[in-house]
Amino acid sequence: MYGGGNLFEPMSKDALKEEDPVKLSEFEARIERGEKIEPADWMPQMYRRQLIRMIEQHAHSEIIGALPEGTWITRAPGFKRKLALMAKVQDEVGHAQLLYSAAETLGKSREAMINDLINGKSKYSNVFNYPAFTWADCCFISWLVDAGAIVNQMANAKGSYGPYCRALARITIEEAFHLKYGHHCVIHLATGTPTQRKMMQEAINRWWKPMLQFFGPPDRISAHTEVLMKWKVKMLSNDGCRQQWLDMYVPKIWELGLTLPDDKLRQNPDTGKWEYTEPDWDEFKKVINGDGPCNKERLAVRRTAEERGRWVREALRKPKSEYVVPLA
Ligand code: BYC
């Protein structure tokens, strides 16, 4: 189990030198053989902290990600869309629950994770710091952001940490329904009236760059990819996920007669790789560090939810004798 030290601070690569070399090589051999690491197994502190960082960030992305779509539940066009969107948003919050539970197995409490989120210490996905101006933005998220999440999660569900992989396997099955629903919404707008089509095109134009950034910085500058791939936490690199998403979804977007706002976008016939205009990674840095269009609003909503829910958490913690009226 967790053997001490501050779980919340970043760790330098040198920390690995302090690990027991025999245990470390046994651990790495298990990963190499494709075995799952379980919470009670020995693991290097760096593996533990990397997992906490990544799973926690993933969990936060799910609850914050529920906000832009959540604001559209009352305005979704028609009863069927309202029902489906409500179910989807509920699923996303459920995913956060699964992921917080997986992160808790590594020794960080849910309360500490939520505190780090609302105090702006932890990160969550860049895309949720942008507004969903129109219904078409909401459709973009349901289809194409969920598609990106599926690419990442399908790969990582085959990774090394048992609780995270099991959570991802379940999440991915639910996301597959979101993807179908989102695709249906986009098809409806793209094949609708000229106004609907224009609305969809404008949403695609707005989301294109944040979406390319969703998979993380390019491998050449990614801080954590190397060690996470070595330990099979990440089974596909940031660029690998981005390419897979482009491969699967650019043709589907074009099929609908929609365009993408990048003159350089093309699949290189020799390498099979997609080429595109590099998004602005300095801007990405700003957005993930609290300075995007909606960061303040998103965290304010979470803080309010936390305050309003406090009485429920406190009531649940009270011993039964304090709130059950004894029968005469
Ligand atoms: N957004 O070394 P790198 C959903 C940070 S929810 C924000 O490449 P790593 C949905 C990164 O944390 C599912 N930050 O990092 C929900 C690191 O900062 P720190 C969303 C990002 O971890 C509701 C720094 O940049 N999916 O789909 O190796 C409704 C350097 O990056 C981002 C997940 O959360 C980003 N996009 O790889 C609808 C997947 N990218 O920690 C839909 C889980 C990078 O050093 N996470 N950063 O301060 C992952 O798979 C990985 O963490 C990433 C980044 C691929 C995102």
Residues whose N, C-alpha, C, O or C-beta is under 5 A from the ligand:
A	BS01	BYC	M54 Q57 H58 S61 E62 G65 A66 E92 K123 Y124 S125 N126 I141 V145 D146 A149 N152 Q213 F214 F215 G216 P217 S222 A223 H224 T225 I288
